[in-house]
């Protein structure tokens, strides 16, 4: 019986070492620092240029640990309001490798290109990103905002 214990122990140690190395590699990728030139603009053109999206929290500074609302404004590049857009919201915390702690959603159209975004929540200070996927008459486009809380 003892002749098998030694190879099994070596195998277990090798697997444990591999697990530690893998964890450190993943942590190194996830635990990155924000870029020095992090763009914190709250208004920006979408990736393909179909829309200009502006986000505004209901209160500033942005609260931590509680649910709150935002307003999202969507306009065409020439400034016309975008009506009846479908908007999906996602995001997370790049430094920690996790998503949003809530499931924010656009709940209604307010008129003049403005949409109510409810269910926002941030649980800790640091670098957060908000990603918007917008589908309107001009097609589908996405935009990402950086937040430093």
N, C-alpha and C positions, 0 to 999 in steps of 0.2 A: 504494500500500500504506500509506503514512504517513497518508493521509486517514482510514483506518479505525482506526489506532492510537489517535488522540486520543479518539474517542468510546468505544472499548473500555476505555481506561484510566480514563475518568471513570466508566463503568459498574462497573468492578472496584472502584474506590475507594468508590463508593456502596454496593455490596454488602458490602464490608469494614466500612464504617461501620455499616450495618444489623446485621451480625453482632455487632459490639462492643456496640451498644446493646441488642440482644436478650440477650446474655450478662449484661450488667450488670443488666438488669431481672429476669432469672431469679435471679441471685445475690442481689439485694435481697429477693426473696420467700423464698428458701431460707435465707439467712444471717441469720435473725432471732434475737434474743436471747431467752432464757427469760423468761417473765413474772415480774414481781417477786413475785407471790403464788403461785408454782408449788407445787401440792399434791403433796407427796412421800409421802402416806399409802400404806401397803402393804396396806390393807384398805379396800374401798369397795363401795358398791352399784353394780350394773350399771345401764346407762342407763335401761332400762324398769323397774327395780326388782324383777326376777324373782329375782335371786340376789345374795348378798353374796360377793365374791371376795377372798381374802387370798393374797398371794404372799410367799414367804420363800426367800431364797437359802440354799444349803447352808452358805455361809461369808460372814461379814460382817467386814470390808468385802468388797464384791463384787470378785472378781479381774478384772484386765484382761489380755487376750491369751491366756487359756486357757479351755478348755471346762470347764463346771461345771453343776451341777444345781440345781434349785429344787423347792420343794413348792408346789402350788397347792391351796388349800382352797376348796370351793364349798359354800355353805349357802343354804337358803331364807331369806327375810327373818325368819322366826320361829325360825331357828337350827337347822333340821333339815338333816342332811347330804344332799347331792345325789349320788346314785349313778348310774353308767352314763352320765355326761355325755360328750358329744362336745365336745372343746375344740381350737380352732385358735389358734395363736399367731403373731403378727406384730409388727412394730415397726420402730424405726429411730432415727435421729438427726435431729430436726427442724432443728437448726442447720446441718447439712451436707447435708441433702436425700437421705440414703441409708438403705437398710434395714439390717436386721441382717446381720452378716457370716456367720452360721450359720443353720441351719434347725431351730430348737428345736421339740420335739414332746413332747406328753404321751405317755408310753410305757406307763403302767400305773396302775391304780386301787389305792390303798394301804389303802382302807377309811376309814370315818367321814368321808367327804367330801373326803379327801385324794388328790391325784394327783401322780405323779412327772413332772416336766418336765426333760428332758435335752437337751443340745446347746446350752446358752446360751453366748454368747461376746460380749464387748464389747472392741473394739480400742483405744479411746482414752477419755480422760476427757471429761466434758461431759454435756449433757442428752440422755437417751435416753427413749424411750417403749416400753412393752410393751402390746400390744393383744390382748385375749382375746375370742374369739367362743365363747360357751357355748350348747350346745343340750342341754336336759334335759327332764324331764317337764313343767316349767312353760313350755316354749317356748324360743325363741332370744333371747339378749340379749348385749350386749357391754360391755366395761369396758376402760378405758385407765389405765395407771399411768405416772407420771413418775418417772424415776430421775436423780439427779445423781451422776455418778461422778467 
